[in-house]
């Protein structure tokens, strides 16, 4: 299965989708549901636009990552890890890494996988990730990603469920350019994730 999934993944140069992001657990035992749209183009370019309940924008041009929350008028600029590092689940979606090389893989339906999907548990083989485990649900017919669930080291679970998925459509690089809004405070980080 991992070879078939990697072969499918290698043919997808970009994709866009609507998403629902749920977060549960962690140290504060909070629960949050957010929605938005995502565009991802390999290698490493991403645009996550949260539209509900609060506007947020996360953009990566493959080199830098920009995080912007309009209500805060603040942009955080970080550096995307170099090489094939899959230190965050988003980098995995953006074309970093190889399934069989970077993860120990096992079937994992968790008892709640829909009948038209396969579910795989992905445990990173490297220790430099900001998650303990990923669970990937793919459509049985197309092998398209339908859901990605990340569990961190404190037991918090972050789940991205995708709908209206479109693969390999026109997606200009300009979509992944971020212009810092006038008047926004800028904070620079040395990296993101760990």
C-alpha positions as CSV (number, residue, x, y, z in Angstrom):
1,X,0.0,0.0,0.0
2,X,2.8,2.5,0.9
3,X,4.3,2.0,-2.6
4,X,1.0,2.7,-4.4
5,X,0.3,5.7,-2.2
6,X,3.8,7.1,-2.8
7,X,3.4,6.6,-6.6
8,X,0.1,8.4,-6.5
9,X,1.5,11.2,-4.3
10,X,4.4,11.6,-6.7
11,X,2.0,12.4,-9.6
12,X,0.3,15.2,-7.6
13,X,2.1,18.4,-8.3
14,X,-0.5,20.6,-6.5
15,X,-3.9,20.4,-4.9
16,X,-6.5,22.6,-3.5
17,X,-9.3,21.9,-1.1
18,X,-11.7,23.2,1.5
19,X,-10.8,22.0,5.0
20,X,-12.1,21.7,8.5
21,X,-9.4,21.8,11.2
22,X,-10.3,20.4,14.6
23,X,-7.9,20.6,17.5
24,X,-8.6,18.7,20.8
25,X,-6.6,18.1,23.9
26,X,-3.1,19.3,24.8
27,X,-2.0,20.8,28.0
28,X,-4.9,23.2,28.3
29,X,-7.5,20.5,27.2
30,X,-9.1,22.8,24.7
31,X,-11.3,22.0,21.7
32,X,-11.4,24.2,18.5
33,X,-13.0,23.8,15.1
34,X,-11.9,26.1,12.2
35,X,-12.6,26.1,8.5
36,X,-11.0,27.4,5.4
37,X,-9.3,26.7,2.1
38,X,-5.8,25.3,1.2
39,X,-3.6,25.4,-1.8
40,X,-0.5,23.3,-1.9
41,X,2.1,23.2,-4.6
42,X,5.2,21.0,-4.5
43,X,7.9,21.5,-3.4
44,X,7.0,23.3,-0.2
45,X,4.6,26.0,-1.2
46,X,1.4,26.3,0.8
47,X,-1.4,28.8,1.4
48,X,-3.8,28.0,4.3
49,X,-6.6,30.6,4.5
50,X,-8.8,30.2,7.6
51,X,-12.2,31.9,7.2
52,X,-14.2,30.7,10.2
53,X,-14.5,31.5,13.0
54,X,-11.5,33.9,12.7
55,X,-9.5,35.0,9.6
56,X,-6.0,33.7,9.6
57,X,-3.5,33.2,6.7
58,X,-0.4,31.0,6.6
59,X,1.7,31.2,3.4
60,X,4.9,29.5,2.4
61,X,6.9,30.2,-0.7
62,X,9.0,27.1,0.0
63,X,11.7,29.2,1.8
64,X,9.8,31.4,4.3
65,X,6.6,30.9,6.2
66,X,4.3,33.8,6.9
67,X,1.6,33.7,9.6
68,X,-0.9,36.5,9.7
69,X,-3.9,37.1,11.8
70,X,-5.6,40.3,10.5
71,X,-7.2,41.1,13.9
72,X,-3.8,41.2,15.5
73,X,-2.1,43.1,12.7
74,X,0.9,41.0,13.2
75,X,3.0,38.9,10.8
76,X,5.3,36.2,12.1
77,X,8.0,35.2,9.6
78,X,9.8,31.9,9.9
79,X,12.2,29.8,7.8
80,X,11.0,26.5,6.3
81,X,13.4,23.7,7.3
82,X,15.8,22.8,4.5
83,X,16.1,19.5,2.8
84,X,13.5,16.7,3.0
85,X,12.6,17.3,6.6
86,X,9.0,16.5,7.5
87,X,9.2,18.2,10.9
88,X,5.5,19.3,10.6
89,X,2.5,17.6,9.1
90,X,2.0,20.6,6.6
91,X,5.5,19.9,5.2
92,X,4.5,16.3,4.6
93,X,1.5,17.5,2.6
94,X,3.7,20.0,0.7
95,X,5.9,17.2,-0.8
96,X,8.6,16.8,1.8
97,X,9.8,13.3,2.6
98,X,9.1,9.8,1.4
99,X,6.5,7.5,3.1
100,X,8.6,4.4,3.4
101,X,11.8,6.2,4.3
102,X,10.4,8.7,6.9
103,X,7.7,6.7,8.6
104,X,6.9,3.3,10.1
105,X,3.6,2.5,8.4
106,X,0.7,0.4,9.6
107,X,-3.0,0.1,8.7
108,X,-5.0,1.9,11.3
109,X,-8.7,2.2,10.9
110,X,-9.3,3.3,14.5
111,X,-12.8,1.9,14.3
112,X,-14.0,5.1,12.7
113,X,-12.7,5.0,9.1
114,X,-15.4,5.3,6.5
115,X,-15.9,2.2,4.3
116,X,-14.7,4.1,1.1
117,X,-11.3,4.9,2.7
118,X,-8.1,3.4,3.9
119,X,-6.4,4.7,7.0
120,X,-2.7,4.4,7.7
121,X,-0.8,5.1,10.9
122,X,2.5,6.9,10.2
123,X,5.1,7.0,13.0
124,X,8.1,9.2,12.1
125,X,11.5,7.4,12.2
126,X,13.3,10.7,13.1
127,X,13.0,12.3,16.5
128,X,13.1,15.9,15.2
129,X,9.4,16.3,14.5
130,X,6.8,18.3,16.3
131,X,4.3,15.4,16.3
132,X,4.4,11.9,17.7
133,X,2.2,10.2,15.0
134,X,0.2,10.9,11.9
135,X,-2.9,9.1,10.7
136,X,-3.7,9.5,7.0
137,X,-7.0,8.6,5.4
138,X,-7.1,8.2,1.7
139,X,-9.9,7.5,-0.8
140,X,-9.8,3.8,-1.7
141,X,-10.5,4.5,-5.4
142,X,-8.3,7.5,-6.1
143,X,-5.8,7.3,-3.2
144,X,-6.4,11.1,-2.7
145,X,-5.8,12.5,0.8
146,X,-9.1,12.9,2.6
147,X,-7.9,13.5,6.2
148,X,-4.6,14.0,8.0
149,X,-4.5,13.7,11.8
150,X,-1.5,14.6,13.9
151,X,-1.0,13.6,17.5
152,X,1.6,15.6,19.4
153,X,3.8,14.6,22.3
154,X,1.3,16.0,24.9
155,X,-1.6,13.9,23.3
156,X,-3.2,16.8,21.5
157,X,-4.9,15.8,18.2
158,X,-5.0,18.1,15.2
159,X,-7.2,16.8,12.4
160,X,-7.5,18.3,8.9
161,X,-10.5,16.9,6.9
162,X,-10.5,17.8,3.2
163,X,-13.4,18.2,0.8
164,X,-13.8,19.6,-2.8
165,X,-10.3,18.3,-3.5
166,X,-8.8,19.3,-6.9
167,X,-5.5,18.0,-8.1
168,X,-3.0,19.2,-10.7
169,X,-4.9,22.3,-11.8
170,X,-3.4,25.7,-12.8
171,X,-1.8,27.2,-9.7
172,X,0.6,30.1,-10.3
173,X,3.6,30.6,-8.0
174,X,2.3,34.1,-7.3
175,X,-0.4,32.6,-5.1
176,X,2.4,31.8,-2.6
177,X,3.9,35.2,-2.5
178,X,3.1,37.1,0.7
179,X,3.1,40.9,0.9
180,X,3.3,42.2,4.4
181,X,0.3,44.5,5.0
182,X,1.0,48.1,5.7
183,X,1.1,48.9,9.4
184,X,1.5,45.3,10.5
185,X,4.1,44.4,13.2
186,X,6.6,41.9,11.9
187,X,8.2,39.2,14.2
188,X,11.0,37.1,12.8
189,X,11.6,33.5,14.0
190,X,14.6,31.3,13.3
191,X,12.4,28.4,12.2
192,X,9.1,26.8,12.9
193,X,8.2,23.6,14.5
194,X,10.9,22.3,16.8
